Amino acid sequence: MQPIPELRKIQVLIMATAAGVFAANLYYNQPILAQMATSFGATESAIGKVPVLTQAGYGVGLFFLAPLGDMIERRRLIAMLGVLLTLALAAVTLVSGMAALLVVSFLVGAFSVAAQVIMPLAATLAKPEQRGKIVGTVFTGLLIGILGARVVGGFVAEYLGWQWVYALSAVLVVGSVAAIWTCLPVLPSHHDGSYGALLRSTLQQVVRFAVLRRAMLVAALVFGAFCSFWTTLTFHLSGAPFHYGSDIIGLFGILAIAGALSAKLFGKLADSWPPLRTQIVTIGLIVASIVLIQILPFSLGAFVVATLLLDVGVQATQVTNIAQIFTLDPTAHSRINTAFVTTVFVGGAIGTFAGVAAWSYGGWAAVCWQLLAWSLAALLVVIAASLSGSRRTKVAAQKA
């Protein structure tokens, strides 16, 4: 097998852009549901099933499609998923009934999982000393796609109609697939067994690696806090004393994008700093942000600063997690990534539920306490792992 040449900046940019283009399809529908409901003559509860089924499709795709990156040459797999996603996006603009819309929304979510094939591809192509930096850059692109989808979707729907959101996305997907096919090298697949064995092996990765188990737990806790915060922030800012509308609350998304841009910086840091030490700092930022809005629950300035700190802390923690898990086994990158991202997905869902329950029970004060519980639990996991690693190092040094 010939050595993999060093990645060029344009190749990293292509992967980052493509990851964002694919992931954005999960969130385009959120700001345009009202227009879609009008088009289909649907109630709010009926049209609300569209984002639910899109997310459900993504969850199914994570487990059943993303691991194929270790079995099928990744560039080819991305192209296959891209073609299927393009057809699903085109179908969204053409269907005339709610049942058909729900089916194709599920398929849009399932095939958007190509974003999680690109992440392992980037990790495999990167040199070990640059893996954190490159993965951080691609992860930044993915996050910007997720965070920017709501803005783009709302803007395009307002001026061109909601169908154009999906039509333009289809064009972007085709362009991304063409760029990946043209500019990225072919990598051999590593799994020679059956598809069933591939899925079983995905679960086995969790048993194999303690680092993966820890990263999954930390990621789930941190992302749970992230989703809980963003869900309940709307409730808090729309009430007294703020009384902000959705347009003002939406501007906080700009702070989220600023947090996403920090991912590349911390990815680079992950190449030189011990990962656990880095995560103590990044999770510390999350804790500090929550304490700030707990002490000053009615200060706009506090929320601006806290939102930025929380987003930086969450994204940086996740980048460090990703950089760690992609050092474990180059032949199982897709399966390892599937196990990791699925756990993150579950953590986010539980965090959203916990945030709404806390708000219903005790308002913003209860929300802050459960946010602290999520983040402090993650911090304790990292500190315990760091102390355990230090003890093992001392024991090894004494034996030597």
C-alpha positions as MATLAB code, in Angstrom:
seq = 'MQPIPELRKIQVLIMATAAGVFAANLYYNQPILAQMATSFGATESAIGKVPVLTQAGYGVGLFFLAPLGDMIERRRLIAMLGVLLTLALAAVTLVSGMAALLVVSFLVGAFSVAAQVIMPLAATLAKPEQRGKIVGTVFTGLLIGILGARVVGGFVAEYLGWQWVYALSAVLVVGSVAAIWTCLPVLPSHHDGSYGALLRSTLQQVVRFAVLRRAMLVAALVFGAFCSFWTTLTFHLSGAPFHYGSDIIGLFGILAIAGALSAKLFGKLADSWPPLRTQIVTIGLIVASIVLIQILPFSLGAFVVATLLLDVGVQATQVTNIAQIFTLDPTAHSRINTAFVTTVFVGGAIGTFAGVAAWSYGGWAAVCWQLLAWSLAALLVVIAASLSGSRRTKVAAQKA';
ca = [
       0.000    0.000    0.000;
       1.422    3.380   -1.017;
       1.759    6.086    1.661;
      -1.023    8.647    1.689;
       0.206   12.051    0.460;
      -0.161   15.043    2.739;
      -3.535   16.718    2.427;
      -3.653   20.027    0.586;
      -5.633   22.933    2.030;
      -8.124   22.765   -0.823;
      -8.860   19.111   -0.015;
      -9.501   19.926    3.645;
     -11.739   22.813    2.581;
     -13.698   20.510    0.256;
     -14.322   18.010    3.055;
     -15.313   20.760    5.519;
     -17.698   22.324    3.015;
     -19.220   18.991    2.002;
     -19.757   17.980    5.634;
     -21.630   21.230    6.223;
     -23.679   20.856    3.029;
     -24.814   17.344    3.983;
     -25.501   18.095    7.668;
     -27.474   21.272    6.891;
     -30.285   19.174    5.400;
     -31.282   18.084    8.901;
     -32.205   21.630    9.894;
     -33.456   23.462    6.795;
     -37.040   22.549    7.653;
     -37.136   24.164   11.098;
     -37.706   27.828   10.063;
     -39.976   26.991    7.119;
     -42.514   24.662    8.762;
     -45.235   27.321    8.732;
     -44.898   27.786    4.959;
     -44.851   24.031    4.424;
     -47.995   23.639    6.542;
     -49.776   26.234    4.387;
     -48.736   24.456    1.180;
     -50.010   21.078    2.362;
     -52.995   22.370    4.328;
     -51.565   20.659    7.390;
     -51.946   21.405   11.083;
     -48.974   22.395   13.239;
     -48.895   18.995   14.888;
     -48.923   17.236   11.522;
     -46.196   19.335    9.932;
     -44.190   19.019   13.156;
     -43.581   15.387   12.235;
     -41.324   16.531    9.366;
     -38.289   17.475   11.530;
     -38.963   14.520   13.833;
     -38.807   12.048   10.934;
     -35.792   13.816    9.427;
     -33.918   13.347   12.712;
     -35.180    9.767   13.003;
     -33.877    9.057    9.508;
     -30.494   10.423   10.502;
     -30.417    8.173   13.556;
     -31.209    5.117   11.418;
     -28.595    6.161    8.863;
     -25.987    6.562   11.587;
     -26.237    2.945   12.630;
     -27.069    1.202    9.350;
     -25.254    3.314    6.711;
     -22.315    5.173    8.283;
     -20.386    1.994    9.276;
     -20.269    1.056    5.587;
     -17.340    3.497    5.328;
     -15.134    0.657    6.616;
     -16.573   -1.786    4.066;
     -17.050    0.332    0.924;
     -14.431    2.725   -0.422;
     -15.422    5.988    1.278;
     -15.299    8.238   -1.760;
     -17.666    5.875   -3.587;
     -19.960    5.604   -0.552;
     -20.205    9.397   -0.261;
     -21.087    9.591   -3.960;
     -23.782    6.916   -3.580;
     -25.323    8.642   -0.571;
     -25.055   11.987   -2.359;
     -27.000   10.721   -5.371;
     -29.707    9.251   -3.143;
     -29.872   12.465   -1.095;
     -30.210   14.551   -4.264;
     -33.154   12.407   -5.391;
     -34.773   12.705   -1.957;
     -34.340   16.500   -1.936;
     -35.853   16.738   -5.415;
     -38.760   14.592   -4.247;
     -39.486   17.005   -1.385;
     -40.107   19.779   -3.912;
     -42.456   17.577   -5.980;
     -44.631   15.648   -3.507;
     -48.198   16.812   -2.988;
     -49.368   14.857    0.059;
     -48.330   14.762    3.717;
     -47.668   11.023    3.749;
     -45.216   11.324    0.862;
     -43.592   14.360    2.465;
     -42.973   12.439    5.675;
     -41.430    9.513    3.789;
     -39.026   11.648    1.772;
     -38.152   13.711    4.884;
     -37.081   10.465    6.559;
     -34.942    9.626    3.524;
     -33.354   13.104    3.522;
     -32.250   12.496    7.105;
     -30.963    8.983    6.395;
     -28.841    9.948    3.377;
     -27.512   13.123    5.046;
     -25.429   10.757    7.164;
     -22.780   11.104    4.441;
     -21.439   13.889    6.675;
     -20.423   11.160    9.126;
     -18.570    9.301    6.382;
     -16.545   12.428    5.595;
     -15.311   12.806    9.200;
     -13.568    9.380    9.302;
     -12.269   10.007    5.782;
     -10.594   13.215    6.972;
      -9.099   11.435    9.988;
      -7.709    8.637    7.796;
      -6.183   11.017    5.255;
      -4.581   13.252    7.915;
      -1.052   12.738    9.156;
      -1.044   11.804   12.878;
       0.599   15.083   13.898;
      -2.080   17.074   12.017;
      -5.134   14.929   12.732;
      -6.602   17.190   15.420;
      -6.206   20.306   13.293;
      -7.728   18.745   10.172;
     -10.576   16.995   11.980;
     -11.260   20.269   13.801;
     -11.469   22.114   10.485;
     -13.896   19.578    8.988;
     -15.939   19.573   12.202;
     -16.115   23.368   12.001;
     -17.550   23.090    8.496;
     -20.129   20.581    9.711;
     -21.155   22.843   12.603;
     -21.434   25.926   10.413;
     -23.677   23.937    8.079;
     -25.909   22.938   10.997;
     -26.025   26.402   12.543;
     -26.338   28.275    9.258;
     -29.097   26.045    7.863;
     -31.798   27.827    9.856;
     -30.684   31.246    8.601;
     -30.335   30.139    4.964;
     -33.572   28.158    5.019;
     -35.583   31.068    6.395;
     -34.049   33.618    4.017;
     -34.489   31.546    0.842;
     -38.042   30.529    1.767;
     -39.009   34.136    2.468;
     -37.939   35.405   -0.950;
     -38.194   32.371   -3.273;
     -40.515   29.885   -1.588;
     -39.774   26.912    0.655;
     -39.336   24.449   -2.239;
     -36.297   26.399   -3.386;
     -34.540   25.600   -0.112;
     -34.446   21.924   -1.053;
     -33.777   22.590   -4.730;
     -30.717   24.715   -3.935;
     -29.542   22.143   -1.400;
     -29.703   19.467   -4.101;
     -27.430   21.589   -6.299;
     -24.978   22.033   -3.409;
     -24.951   18.286   -2.730;
     -24.177   17.509   -6.378;
     -21.343   20.045   -6.352;
     -19.924   18.621   -3.117;
     -19.978   15.063   -4.433;
     -18.280   16.130   -7.660;
     -15.537   17.931   -5.718;
     -14.916   14.955   -3.414;
     -14.870   12.503   -6.332;
     -12.456   14.682   -8.300;
     -10.076   15.924   -5.633;
      -9.754   13.230   -2.959;
      -7.722   10.014   -3.233;
      -9.089    6.473   -3.252;
      -8.582    4.594    0.012;
      -8.886    0.818    0.394;
     -11.673   -0.588    2.581;
     -10.712   -2.631    5.637;
     -13.700   -4.832    6.472;
     -13.976   -8.001    4.401;
     -16.804   -9.685    6.335;
     -20.572   -9.541    5.937;
     -22.790   -6.537    6.547;
     -24.175   -8.171    9.682;
     -20.663   -8.702   10.987;
     -19.944   -5.038   10.258;
     -22.857   -3.901   12.431;
     -21.841   -6.272   15.240;
     -18.309   -4.976   14.978;
     -19.589   -1.424   15.444;
     -20.888   -2.408   18.868;
     -17.689   -4.312   19.624;
     -15.620   -1.146   19.237;
     -17.199    0.156   22.428;
     -15.994   -2.931   24.284;
     -12.526   -2.723   22.735;
     -11.550    0.808   23.735;
     -11.808    2.475   27.147;
     -10.892    5.795   25.500;
     -13.922    5.484   23.213;
     -16.228    4.719   26.143;
     -14.980    7.755   28.040;
     -15.242   10.009   24.978;
     -18.800    8.783   24.345;
     -19.835    9.526   27.929;
     -18.229   12.966   28.005;
     -19.651   13.839   24.591;
     -23.172   12.749   25.555;
     -23.081   14.790   28.776;
     -21.694   17.907   27.106;
     -24.057   17.745   24.129;
     -26.941   17.082   26.501;
     -26.133   20.365   28.238;
     -25.816   22.107   24.856;
     -29.239   20.964   23.616;
     -30.878   21.630   26.960;
     -29.527   25.189   26.990;
     -30.610   26.072   23.450;
     -34.075   24.576   23.923;
     -34.829   26.474   27.129;
     -33.075   29.713   26.101;
     -36.003   30.512   23.800;
     -38.473   30.076   26.683;
     -36.456   32.310   28.984;
     -35.729   35.132   26.528;
     -39.306   35.278   25.257;
     -40.627   35.864   28.773;
     -40.231   38.638   31.349;
     -38.192   40.793   31.559;
     -36.822   40.296   28.024;
     -39.949   39.659   25.910;
     -37.765   39.084   22.815;
     -39.272   37.905   19.547;
     -37.959   35.021   17.483;
     -35.932   37.422   15.322;
     -33.902   38.740   18.263;
     -33.519   35.313   19.840;
     -32.323   34.012   16.475;
     -29.413   36.437   16.580;
     -27.907   34.328   19.370;
     -27.196   31.819   16.595;
     -24.408   34.142   15.437;
     -22.697   33.502   18.771;
     -23.095   29.773   18.142;
     -21.306   30.106   14.807;
     -18.511   32.019   16.557;
     -18.230   29.078   18.947;
     -18.053   26.679   16.022;
     -15.147   28.635   14.543;
     -13.140   27.850   17.691;
     -13.206   24.149   16.816;
     -10.258   24.470   14.440;
      -8.152   26.244   17.111;
      -8.818   23.579   19.718;
      -8.301   20.841   17.149;
      -4.810   22.209   16.592;
      -4.318   22.384   20.359;
      -5.334   18.715   20.615;
      -2.279   17.830   18.516;
       0.090   19.276   21.120;
      -1.675   19.299   24.502;
      -2.680   16.212   26.517;
      -6.367   15.752   25.616;
      -7.603   15.356   29.179;
      -5.890   18.562   30.257;
      -7.479   20.340   27.302;
     -10.914   19.028   28.241;
     -10.603   20.164   31.842;
     -10.191   23.678   30.441;
     -12.958   23.417   27.836;
     -15.534   21.880   30.184;
     -14.500   24.474   32.753;
     -15.677   27.110   30.266;
     -19.082   25.428   30.142;
     -19.358   25.377   33.931;
     -18.331   29.049   34.130;
     -20.950   30.033   31.533;
     -23.736   28.285   33.442;
     -22.724   29.825   36.768;
     -22.762   33.259   35.105;
     -26.363   32.980   33.865;
     -27.410   31.393   37.140;
     -26.117   34.379   39.089;
     -27.312   36.973   36.525;
     -30.465   35.436   34.989;
     -31.840   38.775   33.729;
     -28.684   40.334   32.281;
     -28.452   40.458   28.480;
     -24.687   40.956   28.668;
     -24.341   37.864   30.851;
     -26.267   35.795   28.316;
     -24.165   37.041   25.416;
     -20.923   36.144   27.213;
     -22.295   32.852   28.570;
     -23.630   31.742   25.183;
     -20.245   32.324   23.587;
     -18.354   30.564   26.400;
     -20.737   27.604   26.418;
     -20.563   27.128   22.657;
     -16.772   27.403   22.595;
     -16.532   24.939   25.477;
     -18.892   22.390   23.922;
     -17.414   22.488   20.416;
     -13.832   22.385   21.707;
     -14.619   19.433   23.968;
     -16.170   17.535   21.071;
     -13.229   18.221   18.754;
     -10.838   16.882   21.394;
     -13.028   13.789   21.765;
     -13.009   13.212   18.007;
      -9.252   13.683   17.783;
      -8.815   11.008   20.487;
     -11.110    8.361   19.041;
      -9.537    8.596   15.588;
      -6.178    7.502   17.041;
      -7.575    4.124   18.127;
      -7.798    1.938   15.005;
      -7.383    3.319   11.464;
      -9.115    0.233   10.037;
     -12.318    0.907   12.026;
     -12.684    4.685   11.820;
     -16.251    4.589   10.473;
     -17.477    2.075   13.045;
     -15.815    3.977   15.901;
     -17.300    7.240   14.657;
     -20.752    5.640   14.388;
     -20.658    4.471   18.012;
     -19.475    7.900   19.135;
     -21.944   10.024   17.159;
     -24.903    7.785   18.032;
     -24.183    8.354   21.712;
     -23.913   12.104   21.140;
     -27.274   11.983   19.363;
     -28.883   10.145   22.311;
     -27.322   12.554   24.814;
     -28.756   15.515   22.935;
     -32.239   13.993   22.902;
     -32.137   13.284   26.647;
     -30.758   16.768   27.315;
     -33.593   18.374   25.370;
     -36.157   16.366   27.347;
     -34.451   17.190   30.657;
     -34.326   20.900   29.837;
     -38.041   21.097   29.031;
     -38.892   19.091   32.156;
     -36.723   21.354   34.337;
     -38.329   24.475   32.858;
     -41.814   23.101   33.536;
     -40.854   22.167   37.085;
     -38.962   25.235   38.276;
     -38.289   27.725   35.483;
     -34.846   29.081   34.708;
     -33.420   28.284   38.149;
     -34.197   24.583   37.695;
     -32.782   24.692   34.164;
     -29.468   26.058   35.449;
     -29.181   23.402   38.135;
     -29.679   20.580   35.651;
     -27.226   22.240   33.231;
     -24.676   22.258   36.043;
     -25.408   18.586   36.703;
     -24.657   17.679   33.059;
     -21.456   19.726   32.865;
     -20.070   18.867   36.307;
     -20.625   15.167   35.604;
     -18.576   15.517   32.406;
     -15.858   17.417   34.288;
     -15.669   14.726   36.984;
     -15.304   11.986   34.344;
     -12.372   13.820   32.757;
     -10.695   14.653   36.077;
     -11.026   11.029   37.236;
      -9.501    9.794   33.959;
      -6.671   12.311   34.257;
      -5.863   11.264   37.838;
      -6.017    7.593   36.870;
      -3.633    8.216   33.981;
      -1.211   10.071   36.246;
      -1.180    7.172   38.706;
      -0.490    4.655   35.938;
       2.365    6.831   34.662;
       3.933    7.004   38.136;
       3.633    3.241   38.611;
       5.213    2.596   35.215;
       8.046    5.008   36.002;
       8.729    3.287   39.339;
       8.816   -0.148   37.686;
      11.241    1.151   35.073;
];
